[in-house]
Amino acid sequence: MTPRKRPGESLNISVRNMPADIWDMVFFIKEDHPSVGTMSMAEGCLIRCGLRVVEDILKASPRNKAKRRGAIQANDTDTRYEYLSRCYSMVHLGAASVRAVVVFTLDEQDRARLMELANTYGLANSTMTIVAMTAGVAQSTVVVPKAFRERAVSEISRFKKWLTGY
């Protein structure tokens, strides 16, 4: 790990209602893989792996930057409203959730990407963080137990369907 370019820059994100499955996977990865070392490293790794997937999903969805930009240009208030504080709730990641946690990205760029995606697509920062971590779990082939990966894959599939509803 290289020294941070801007040590004063915040890497943390407050997340409300973290699904228990994701929180358990952070713990599992940290405990099962000594090279990870800390929970914040596990969180950052899941976010980084998931960000690539989430960016591709959002670019391919009907709810995209061009549509939002066009709605602003045309002053289409109905379409603009679709991009303001929309709620997405997890279904496949366990009934329980941790109330509020602080998770960490690996660097400032990952945090900035998360915040930009949340803003662009009208989702809460915490929701975008959970979706990225879920995509990270879904990408894992050997690091997490199969049952958790399968539930994460189901959740990402549901997220894609939810996006097409707009």
C-alpha positions as CSV (number, residue, x, y, z in Angstrom):
1,M,0.0,0.0,0.0
2,T,1.4,3.4,-1.0
3,P,1.1,6.5,1.2
4,R,-2.0,8.5,0.6
5,K,-1.6,11.6,-1.6
6,R,-3.8,13.8,0.7
7,P,-3.6,12.3,4.2
8,G,-6.2,14.8,5.4
9,E,-8.8,13.6,2.9
10,S,-11.7,11.6,4.4
11,L,-12.1,8.0,3.1
12,N,-15.1,7.1,5.3
13,I,-18.8,6.9,4.4
14,S,-21.6,6.7,6.8
15,V,-24.0,3.9,5.8
16,R,-27.5,3.5,7.2
17,N,-29.1,0.0,7.3
18,M,-26.1,-2.0,6.2
19,P,-27.5,-5.5,5.3
20,A,-26.3,-8.2,7.7
21,D,-25.0,-10.4,4.9
22,I,-22.7,-7.6,3.6
23,W,-21.5,-6.8,7.1
24,D,-20.9,-10.5,7.8
25,M,-18.9,-10.8,4.6
26,V,-16.6,-7.9,5.6
27,F,-15.9,-9.7,8.9
28,F,-15.5,-13.1,7.2
29,I,-13.0,-11.7,4.6
30,K,-11.0,-10.0,7.3
31,E,-10.9,-13.2,9.5
32,D,-10.5,-15.7,6.7
33,H,-7.8,-13.9,4.7
34,P,-4.9,-12.7,6.9
35,S,-3.5,-10.6,4.1
36,V,-6.5,-8.3,4.3
37,G,-5.7,-7.4,7.9
38,T,-8.4,-4.9,8.8
39,M,-12.2,-4.6,8.3
40,S,-11.6,-1.2,6.6
41,M,-9.4,-3.0,4.0
42,A,-12.1,-5.6,3.4
43,E,-14.7,-2.8,3.0
44,G,-12.5,-0.9,0.5
45,C,-11.7,-4.0,-1.5
46,L,-15.4,-4.9,-1.8
47,I,-16.2,-1.3,-2.9
48,R,-13.4,-1.2,-5.4
49,C,-14.4,-4.5,-7.0
50,G,-18.0,-3.6,-7.0
51,L,-17.6,-0.1,-8.4
52,R,-16.6,-1.3,-11.9
53,V,-19.7,-3.5,-12.1
54,V,-22.1,-0.8,-10.8
55,E,-20.7,1.8,-13.2
56,D,-21.3,-0.6,-16.1
57,I,-24.8,-1.4,-14.9
58,L,-25.7,2.3,-14.5
59,K,-24.3,3.2,-18.0
60,A,-26.4,0.5,-19.6
61,S,-29.6,1.4,-17.8
62,P,-32.3,3.6,-19.2
63,R,-31.7,5.9,-16.2
64,N,-28.5,7.4,-17.5
65,K,-26.5,10.6,-17.5
66,A,-27.7,11.6,-21.0
67,K,-31.4,11.3,-20.0
68,R,-30.8,13.4,-16.9
69,R,-28.9,16.0,-18.8
70,G,-31.6,16.2,-21.5
71,A,-34.3,16.5,-18.8
72,I,-32.5,19.4,-17.2
73,Q,-32.0,21.1,-20.6
74,A,-35.6,20.6,-21.5
75,N,-36.8,21.5,-18.0
76,D,-38.7,18.2,-17.9
77,T,-39.7,18.2,-14.2
78,D,-41.2,14.7,-14.3
79,T,-38.0,13.1,-15.5
80,R,-35.8,15.3,-13.3
81,Y,-37.8,14.1,-10.3
82,E,-36.8,10.5,-11.1
83,Y,-33.2,11.5,-10.3
84,L,-33.9,13.0,-7.0
85,S,-33.5,10.9,-3.8
86,R,-35.0,7.7,-5.1
87,C,-35.0,4.8,-2.6
88,Y,-33.8,1.3,-3.3
89,S,-34.2,-1.3,-0.6
90,M,-32.3,-4.6,-0.5
91,V,-34.3,-7.8,-0.5
92,H,-32.0,-10.7,-0.9
93,L,-29.3,-9.9,1.7
94,G,-30.9,-11.1,4.9
95,A,-33.8,-9.7,7.0
96,A,-31.5,-8.1,9.6
97,S,-29.5,-5.0,9.1
98,V,-26.9,-3.2,11.1
99,R,-28.3,0.2,12.1
100,A,-25.5,2.5,11.0
101,V,-21.8,1.9,10.3
102,V,-18.9,3.7,8.9
103,V,-17.1,2.0,6.0
104,F,-13.9,3.0,4.3
105,T,-12.8,3.2,0.7
106,L,-9.2,2.4,-0.4
107,D,-8.5,5.9,-1.7
108,E,-10.1,9.3,-2.4
109,Q,-10.8,8.3,-6.0
110,D,-13.1,5.4,-5.0
111,R,-14.9,7.6,-2.6
112,A,-15.3,10.4,-5.2
113,R,-16.6,7.8,-7.8
114,L,-19.2,6.5,-5.3
115,M,-20.4,10.1,-4.5
116,E,-20.6,11.0,-8.1
117,L,-22.6,7.9,-9.0
118,A,-25.0,8.5,-6.1
119,N,-25.5,12.2,-7.1
120,T,-25.8,11.4,-10.9
121,Y,-28.4,8.6,-10.5
122,G,-30.3,10.1,-7.5
123,L,-29.5,7.5,-4.9
124,A,-28.3,8.0,-1.4
125,N,-24.6,7.8,-0.8
126,S,-25.2,4.9,1.6
127,T,-27.3,3.0,-0.9
128,M,-24.7,3.4,-3.6
129,T,-22.1,2.1,-1.2
130,I,-24.2,-0.9,-0.3
131,V,-24.8,-1.7,-4.0
132,A,-21.1,-1.5,-4.7
133,M,-20.2,-3.8,-1.8
134,T,-22.9,-6.2,-2.9
135,A,-21.5,-6.2,-6.4
136,G,-18.1,-6.9,-4.9
137,V,-19.5,-9.9,-3.0
138,A,-21.2,-11.1,-6.2
139,Q,-17.9,-10.9,-8.1
140,S,-16.1,-13.2,-5.6
141,T,-15.5,-16.7,-6.7
142,V,-13.4,-18.1,-3.8
143,V,-13.2,-15.4,-1.1
144,V,-16.8,-15.6,0.2
145,P,-19.1,-18.6,0.8
146,K,-21.2,-19.6,-2.2
147,A,-24.6,-18.9,-0.5
148,F,-23.6,-15.3,0.2
149,R,-22.3,-14.8,-3.4
150,E,-25.5,-16.2,-4.8
151,R,-27.7,-13.9,-2.7
152,A,-25.5,-11.0,-3.8
153,V,-25.9,-12.0,-7.5
154,S,-29.7,-12.1,-6.9
155,E,-29.7,-8.6,-5.4
156,I,-27.6,-7.1,-8.2
157,S,-30.1,-8.7,-10.7
158,R,-33.0,-7.1,-8.8
159,F,-31.1,-3.8,-8.8
160,K,-30.9,-4.0,-12.6
161,K,-34.6,-4.6,-12.9
162,W,-35.4,-1.8,-10.5
163,L,-33.4,0.6,-12.7
164,T,-35.4,-0.3,-15.8
165,G,-38.6,0.7,-14.0
166,Y,-37.8,4.3,-14.7
